[in-house]
Amino acid sequence: MSEYYNYIKSLHLIFVITWFAGLFYIPRLFIYHIEVNQKPSPEKEILSKQLKLMTKRLWYIITWPSSILATFFAIWLLIIYPGWLSQPWMHVKLGFVLLLILYHLKNHQIFKKFQRDEINYTSNYMRMWNEGATLILFAIVFLVILKHTFNWIFGVIGIVVLGILLMLGIKLYKRIRNKNSEA
């Protein structure tokens, strides 16, 4: 079974990448949907219908299948090398994976509400929400690459600094956008 390890790992990485692509793009579509809701008729209805279709296709054709396949191949890798489950870095990684799954499920709830035109979020909130996947991605990649050399203090500080920088970027973008609505 271990002779297939690199194939399984490659498939796992491909589906992780496509899963994250969906998780990066779906909040962006939510933002567009929120902003379309403020437009006059019939533009609002036409664009809303198109955004719902785009969101539905992204969610059910790319994001959900990718999440399932990434998880399937990850479990297969753990079956091949069960010793990884005794590694502390893997425990932390699996904690972040659980957080990623919760983020995914929350996006699913938001998706369902948007499909019913139940929009309870601001575009600024969604911009901040969008960065959740980025923070989880950084944490997982650094854990996987650095494994045993991962310095917890620098790792925690790095994630906090990244979060602060992302929030500052969102605030800066909001200022620029308030000055120029085409930005």
C-alpha positions in Angstrom: 0.0 0.0 0.0 2.9 2.4 0.8 4.0 2.2 -2.9 0.9 4.3 -3.7 1.7 6.9 -1.0 2.9 9.6 -3.4 -0.2 9.2 -5.6 -2.6 9.4 -2.7 -0.7 12.3 -1.3 -0.9 14.1 -4.6 -4.6 13.5 -4.8 -5.0 14.7 -1.3 -3.1 18.0 -2.1 -5.0 18.6 -5.3 -8.4 18.3 -3.5 -7.1 20.4 -0.6 -6.2 23.1 -3.1 -9.6 23.0 -4.8 -11.4 22.9 -1.5 -9.6 26.0 -0.4 -10.3 27.7 -3.8 -14.0 27.2 -3.1 -13.7 28.4 0.5 -11.8 31.5 -0.7 -14.3 32.3 -3.4 -17.7 31.6 -1.7 -17.5 34.5 0.8 -16.5 36.7 -2.2 -19.8 35.7 -3.9 -21.6 36.3 -0.6 -20.2 39.9 -0.6 -21.3 40.4 -4.2 -24.8 39.1 -3.2 -25.0 41.5 -0.3 -24.0 44.5 -2.5 -26.4 43.5 -5.2 -29.2 43.5 -2.7 -28.8 47.3 -2.5 -29.3 47.8 -6.2 -32.6 48.9 -7.8 -34.9 46.6 -9.7 -34.7 44.8 -12.1 -30.8 44.8 -11.8 -31.1 43.5 -8.3 -33.2 40.5 -9.3 -31.2 39.7 -12.4 -27.8 39.8 -10.6 -29.1 38.0 -7.6 -30.4 35.1 -9.7 -27.0 34.8 -11.4 -25.0 35.0 -8.2 -27.2 32.3 -6.6 -26.5 30.0 -9.6 -22.8 30.7 -9.5 -22.7 30.1 -5.8 -24.7 26.9 -6.1 -22.4 25.5 -8.8 -19.2 26.5 -6.9 -20.5 25.0 -3.7 -21.9 21.7 -5.0 -19.7 21.0 -8.0 -16.3 22.1 -6.6 -16.2 22.8 -2.8 -18.2 20.0 -1.3 -16.7 17.2 -3.5 -13.2 18.6 -2.9 -13.7 18.6 0.8 -15.0 15.0 0.8 -12.2 13.8 -1.5 -9.5 15.7 0.5 -10.7 14.1 3.7 -11.0 10.6 2.1 -7.4 10.8 0.8 -6.2 12.2 4.2 -7.7 9.2 6.0 -6.1 6.9 3.5 -2.7 8.5 4.2 -3.3 8.0 7.9 -4.2 4.3 7.4 -0.9 3.9 5.5 1.1 5.7 8.2 -0.8 5.4 11.5 2.3 6.5 13.4 1.6 10.1 12.4 -1.3 10.1 14.8 1.2 9.9 17.7 3.0 13.0 16.5 2.1 16.3 18.4 2.2 18.4 15.2 -0.4 16.1 13.7 -2.7 16.6 16.7 -2.4 20.4 16.2 -2.9 20.0 12.4 -6.0 17.9 13.0 -7.3 20.6 15.3 -7.0 23.1 12.5 -8.6 20.7 10.1 -11.5 20.4 12.5 -11.7 24.2 12.5 -11.6 24.2 8.7 -14.5 21.7 8.7 -16.5 23.9 11.1 -15.7 27.0 8.8 -16.9 25.0 5.8 -20.1 24.0 7.6 -20.8 27.6 8.7 -20.3 28.7 5.0 -22.9 26.0 4.1 -25.4 27.6 6.5 -24.7 31.0 5.1 -25.0 29.6 1.6 -28.4 28.2 2.4 -29.6 31.5 3.8 -28.4 33.4 0.8 -30.2 31.0 -1.5 -33.4 31.9 0.3 -32.5 35.7 0.2 -32.0 35.8 3.9 -29.1 38.2 4.0 -28.2 39.0 7.6 -24.5 40.1 7.1 -22.7 43.2 6.0 -20.2 43.1 3.2 -17.5 44.2 5.8 -18.3 41.3 8.0 -18.1 38.9 5.0 -14.7 40.4 4.1 -13.4 39.6 7.5 -15.1 36.2 7.5 -13.3 35.5 4.2 -9.9 35.7 5.9 -10.8 32.7 8.2 -9.7 30.2 5.5 -6.5 32.2 4.9 -5.5 31.9 8.6 -6.3 28.2 8.7 -4.4 27.6 5.5 -1.3 29.3 6.9 -1.5 27.4 10.1 -1.9 24.0 8.4 0.8 24.6 5.8 3.4 25.7 8.4 2.6 22.8 10.6 2.9 20.3 7.8 6.1 21.7 6.4 7.9 22.5 9.6 6.6 19.5 11.7 8.9 19.1 14.6 10.8 22.3 14.1 7.6 24.4 14.5 8.3 26.9 17.3 5.0 27.4 19.1 5.7 31.0 20.2 6.7 32.2 16.8 3.8 30.3 15.2 1.2 31.8 17.4 2.7 35.3 17.1 2.8 34.8 13.3 -0.8 33.8 13.0 -1.9 36.7 15.2 0.2 39.2 13.2 -1.2 37.8 10.0 -4.7 38.2 11.3 -4.0 41.8 12.3 -2.5 42.5 8.9 -5.5 41.0 7.1 -7.9 43.1 9.2 -5.9 46.3 8.6 -6.0 45.5 4.9 -9.7 45.1 5.0 -10.0 48.5 6.8 -7.7 50.1 4.3 -9.7 48.7 1.4 -12.9 50.0 3.0 -11.5 53.5 3.1 -10.3 53.3 -0.5 -13.7 52.0 -1.6 -15.6 54.7 0.3 -13.6 57.3 -1.7 -14.0 55.4 -5.0 -16.8 53.0 -5.3 -15.2 51.5 -8.4 -12.2 50.3 -6.5 
